[in-house]
Amino acid sequence: MLARSRARFVLPKRDAQYWAAVMVDQDFAGEDRLHVRRFNRALWVGLRGERIPYPSLRHGRDLSRDRAKLLGQTSG
């Protein structure tokens, strides 16, 4: 006997009209043609809603270099 699934279905927060409106000027013709910041924010609001704050932008530093030095530093 199969175990009874407790999965819940989540209704979409947005309809097709919302997605069409927020993606209207995005270029999906090829890689790297999206306006990434607007695309990510539209996804966030579309999936999470306006009440959950959008995460702050990262600093953009390359943390793969000088790792030992970075980890040895204390914030202050």
N, C-alpha and C positions, 0 to 999 in steps of 0.2 A: 504494500500500500504506500502511496506517495504521501510524504509529509505535506500538511496543509501550509500553503504559502501565506506569509503575513505581509507580503509586499503591498504597499499602498500605491495607488496611482495618484500622481500629482497633476493637477490641471495646469495648463500653461497660464502664465501671468499675463502674457501679451497675445494679441491676435495677429493674423497675417498683415493687417493694415499697419500696425505698429512697426513690424519688421520691415515692411516695404518703405515706410516713411524714413526710418532711421538709417537704412542702408542704401537709399536712393542714389547718393553720389559716390558710393564705394565702387571701385573697379575690381571686379572679380575675374577679369580676363586672364590674369596670370599671377604668378607669385610676386610678392613684394610690391604690389600696386595699391594696397589698402592704405588708407589713412589710419594707422595703427591705434593712435590714442582715441580717436573718435569711435573706431570699431570696438575697442575694448570697453570703453565707457558705455556704448550702446548695448553690448552684451551684458555688462554688469547690471545695468538698470533693467534690461529686458528680462533677465533671469532672476535677479535678486530683489529688484524693486527699488524705489527711491528712498525708502526708510533706512536701508542699510548703507552706511557711508562707503563711498568708493575708497579703496586702499590708496594711501599716499604713494606718490611716485618714488621709485628707488633712486639712489644716487647715481647709478650708472658706472661706478668704478669697477675695474677689472680686479676681482678679488682672488683670481687664480695666481697672480704674481705676488711675490713677497709675502706668502701666506704666513710663514713663521713670524715675521715682523708684525703683521697685522694682528695675529692672535696674541702676541705678547703685549700689545698695547692695551691700556685700560682706558675706558671712556671717561672723560672728565671734563 
